[in-house]
């Protein structure tokens, strides 16, 4: 049992560290075969959830692998013991697919203090919730939604300070702090501050080799400049984002950037 829990943790760390998606998928399939061999149902369920998320990020059209235990991936699981993890995975898939309202819906179902909000995976879900809230605020600019980003920034700062206190690499969270701050500054039209924070988020993500979050920071910086009518700089950031997502192995994100770049060309006409 402990070995499989370590395997699940390894997959989770790999995901948040921006390891190439195909590499993670191969590792998941290896662990899943062992879980099936040893009839570890819990490991099968959690690994299947990760497999569904990774597969969606690699290629939306890729069929999900069925779990021999119940004939479905983790998304089909309904029992309460796994509802939190299921909601987090559904939210992650929705966020990376650009379905912000859906992402918000699922993350609002995750109670504070739940196991999924502990350490790396939980901190990551708070980070995504914070970033996603800026998109949700375009249609729901309420005090409750605004508080999500503030909480996320606070959580990331605490995580970064704790890493410093125990002598670990604090850059794991610094890029997240700077990207959340950049989005807040952009939303509040503090453009000079936002540009500085986007640049810092990109640099710290690159130094940490978090290629997926480097791509995300470039993409959001591109959207910031597009919103402000700076087509040339927006295009440059989108190109950088596209390269990061290609390196990560996410074809849907590459296609999403292509679409955003096409809309820039339409603006120039």
N, C-alpha and C positions, 0 to 999 in steps of 0.2 A: 504493500500500500504506500509506504513512504517513498519508494522509488518512483511510483507513478505520480505522486504529488510533486516530486522534484521535477519530473518530466513536464508536467503542466506548467509549473513555475518557470521552467526554462523556456518554454514556448512563449509565455507571456512576456518575459524579459526581452526575448528576441524581437517580438513584435514592437514593443515600445522603444527598443534601441534602434529600430530602423534596419534590421538585418534584411537582406534581399528576400522578397516574398517567396520566391520559388524554393529557396533554401529552407525557409520555415515550413513550407508545405511538405517538402520531402521528409523533414524531421517529424512532423505530425503524423504522416502516413506510417513511418517506422514505429512510432510510439503506439499508434492505433492497432497495428498488427500485433504488437506485444500485448496490448490490453485485451484484444479479442482472444489471443492464445491463452492468457491467464484468466479470462472471464472477469475482468475488472470493469464492472458496469459504470461505476462513477467516473473512472478515467476515460472510458469511451464517450460518455456524455459531454464532459468538459472539452476533450480534444475535438469532438465533432463540432462543438460551438466555434472553437478557434478555426477549424477547417472551413466552416461556412464563411466566416469573416475574411480569411485570407483568400479563399477562392473568389469571393466577390471583388476583392481588391485587384486580383490578377486579371480576371476576365469575367465580366457580368454573365456571359453566355455559358461559362463553364458549369457543367452539371455538378451539383453537390454530391459528395460520396454518401451513400446510405449506411447507417449504423446497423449492423447485423442484429443488434440487441432489440431494436424497436422499429426498424424499417424507416427511420427518419433521422435527419441531422438534429443537432441541438436546438434549432429554431422550433422544432415541433414539440419540444418537451414542455409539459405544463405543470409538473409537480412543484410545490412551493419551495422545496430545498434549493432549486436551481433557478427560480424565477428572477432573482436579482442578476445573476450572471447572464441569463438569457436576455434580459432587458438591456444590459450594457452592450452586449454583442449586437443586438438589433440597432441600438443607437449608434454604435460605431459604423456599422454598414450604412446606415442612413446618412450620417455626417459626411463620410467620404464619397457618398453618391450625390451629395448636394441636396438631400431632402431634410431641410432644417427643421420644419415643423414636426416631422416624424421623429427626428433625433430628440428634439425637446420633449416630445410626448413620452418616449421611453425612459429618458434620463430622469424625468420628474417622478417616475415610478420607483426609482432607486432611493430607498430611505437613507438619510444621513446616519453614519455610524454602522452601516451594514458592512459585512466582510469585503464586499467588492470595492469599498471606499478605503481599504487599508493599503498602505504602501504603494508600490509602483503601479499596479493595475488600477487601484482606486484613485490615485493621484492623477493618472492619465485620464480617467473618465471625468474627473472634475475639470481638468484642462480643456477637454473637448466640450464639456457643458458650457464653460465660460466662453470659448470661441464661438460656439454655435449661438449663444444668446444674442450676439451682436446682429446676426442675421434675423433672428426672431423679433428683435426690437423694431425692425423695419415695419412690422405689422402689429406688434404687441408691445408698445413702449410703456410698459407698466412698471411700477416700483418693484414688484416681485421679480420680473425678468431682469431689470437693471441690477438687482442685488446679486444675481447669479455671477456676473462677471467680476464684481467686487470681491465676492467670496472666493472665486477661483484665483484671483491675483493674490489674495491674502494666503490661501492654501499653498500656492507655489512659493511665495516668499518664505513661509515657515519651513517648507520642505528644503529649500535652498540653505536656509540658516542652520537647519539641523544637520545637513550634510557637512557644512563647514565645521560645526561643533564636534562631530565625530571623526573629522579628518578625511572624509571621503570627497569625491569629485563633485563639487557643487554645481558645475556646469550642466549636470543632468536636468536641472530645473531653471537655471538662469535664462536659457533661451525661451522657455515657456513664459516666464515672468515678462520678459521684454516683448514677446509677441502679443500677449494679452494687453499689456500697456499700450502697445502700438494700435491695437484695434479700438481700445477705449479712446485714445487721443484722436484717432481718425474719425470716430463716431461723433466726438465733441468738436470736430473741425479745428483741432490744434495741430495743424498740418506739419509745421516745422518739427515739433516734438515727435509726431508720429513717424516721420521719415527717419529720424535719428533712432527711434526704437525698432523700426523694421530692419534697419541696417544692423543693429546690434543683435537682433533675434536671428538673422541670417548668419552672421559671423559666428555666434556662439553655437548654433546648431551645426554648422560646418565643422567647427573645432571639435565638437563632440561626436562627429561622424553620424549624426542623426539625419540621414539624407531625406527621409520622409518629412521631417519637420523643417528642414531647410527648404524643401520644395513648397511646403505649406506657407512658410513665411514669405517666400518669393511670390507665390500666388496671391496672397492677401495684400502684399505691397503693390503688386500689379493692379489689383482691383482698386486700391486706394488711389493710385495715380490715374487710373481710368475714370474714376468718379470725379476727379479734379481736372479732367480734360488734358492731362499730359500723356498723349498717345505714345510718344517715343519711349518714355521711361516705363510706361506700362508694358509695352511690347518687350522691352529688355528684361523686365522681371518675369514675364510670362515665359520667355525663352529659357531663363534659368530654371524656373519651376518645372518646365517640360523635361529638361535634362535630368533633374533630380528624380522625378517620378519614373522616368525611363530606367534610370539606374536602380531604383527601388524595385521595379518590375511590375508597375501598375498601369496596364494599358487603358483602363477606364479613365484614370486621372490624366494620362497623356491626351486622350481624346477630348476630355473636358477642357484642357488648356487650349487645344487646337480650336475648339468652338469659341472660346473667349477671345482668342487672337483674331478669328474671323470677324467677330463683332467689332473689334478695334478698326479693322480695315473698312468696315461699313461706316464707322464714325468719321473716317478721313475723307470719304467720298463727298 
